[in-house]
Amino acid sequence: MTPHHAVEITLPRPATPGELRHARRGVPLAANADRTRLMAVQGARSPGGALHALRRRLDALLPIDVLSTHYPDRHGQVLLNVALGHRADRALRRDAAVVGLRPEDVLRQCVIAALTRAEQERARQLEDRLESLLTHHTPDEVLARVAGFLHGRQQQRARAAP
């Protein structure tokens, strides 16, 4: 029996109702409220195979930006399937040849570097906000208020759960 893999489809714009209807003839899809993210389950031997199969089936039907596995693989990584334009593909291949790597390895390094920069920026912003809070409040006041706030949010989620 072929395993099935959950795949998230990211679109650059909302899919039209006609595009979704046409795509759903070949692939069962679930769409989010604004129709820019879709979910599908695809049978394949591997998560990468599922991404490639869905790309082949849906590329002509939907304006696909990125396909990604919804769950991490056994190495804890989410796989991406990105269709690049001709100029971006040429630039990526050129950069890969310069450093002696495969284009997908160069792209992986670029994505990891961008995610690392974004994470560092978020941490810096949080530190700046905390620093601002601590100019007006004591650390004990900030800590007590955060604990109360988080406890209240947890209680709200517990009441909202079915």
Order of alpha helices (4+ residues) and beta strands (2+ residues): beta-alpha-beta-beta-alpha-beta-beta-alpha-alpha-alpha
